[in-house]
Amino acid sequence: MSPSTIPRITILGSLNIDLVSYVPHHPLPGETLTSSHFTTSPGGKGANQAVACGKLSHHSSDLSLPPTASVSMLGAVGNDAYGKILLESLSSYGVDTQGVSVRQDGKTGIAIIVVDEPSGQNRIILSPESNHSLLPADFKKLPDPRPDLLIMQLEIPFDTVMQALEAAKEDRVPVLLNPAPAQELPESAYAGLAHLIVNETEASILSGCPESDLDHVAGLESVAGIFLGRGVQNVVITLGGRGVYYATKSGSKALVQALKANVVDTTAAGDTFVGSYALAVVNAGKAQFDIDAAVQAANRASSITVSRKGAQTSIPWKDELQ
């Protein structure tokens, strides 16, 4: 595959440094815990999804080998040591960082993460900092060259995401939206949206249905149908250990079972899923997109991520899936 024919993925989103503590259980109100392990590592949903796209399109042994997709990041960091670490990390995984602004008077975003070691489940507190310096006026037009897929989340200002979504529609660039952390979206956000990937909580908040509706297939079909009715072409609902439900505008739908995994840390599992799925989208090219195969592959990649500690370091490379 020549450089001119390699598909392009652009991720607009957050870049944070993760401060992670591993504890025997999540602390109760007023409780002080001693962590068994503490790490400082690059993170942020935007950066994690960019790294997932980068690693899953490259062989770990040689970044000079042609990737299956060209990946670029749009975002902002502060003029500090954390910002430098994030940029170096992205580059080391084959992600183009020319679109990441360094705010001279700003600080890099911080995520404080507490991981319950027995279950691997995490709780996160975000301090956006420079991530919130990304303004709607910056994205009235998408930067050249136009990507084959734009990926966004909601860890940067909401109005900026909505503006970039409109710009993508004008340029006919397909968008994969992962609306996390969840908040209600205007009806216009769904119209023509190519891919919506949500977890159970996000699906409940965005659909207006109780989360208990997602406990059975009939409820999943109903909730997915709400999004399809609003104009989404492909809806994917991740269900943790229960698997993944998908439904498409063309009528395809299924509950795909989760793969068995030794869950150590769920950080970046969802981001790995998004990255793997996105690569399947762009590599389909003009052929029919096989959403079932895309979900199966994304499940496989995510099962590796949850078996390791960390965020970006836990995401597998392309050759680790072979």
Salt bridges, closest charged atoms under 4 A:
GLU31 OE2 - HIS25 NE2 2.89
GLU117 OE2 - LYS309 NZ 3.69
ASP144 OD1 - ARG146 NH1 2.45
GLU166 OE2 - LYS169 NZ 3.82
ASP171 OD2 - ARG146 NE 2.61
GLU187 OE2 - ARG230 NE 3.82
GLU200 OE2 - ARG242 NH1 3.16
GLU221 OE2 - LYS253 NZ 2.51
ASP271 OD1 - LYS45 NZ 2.84
GLU320 OE1 - ARG308 NH2 2.28
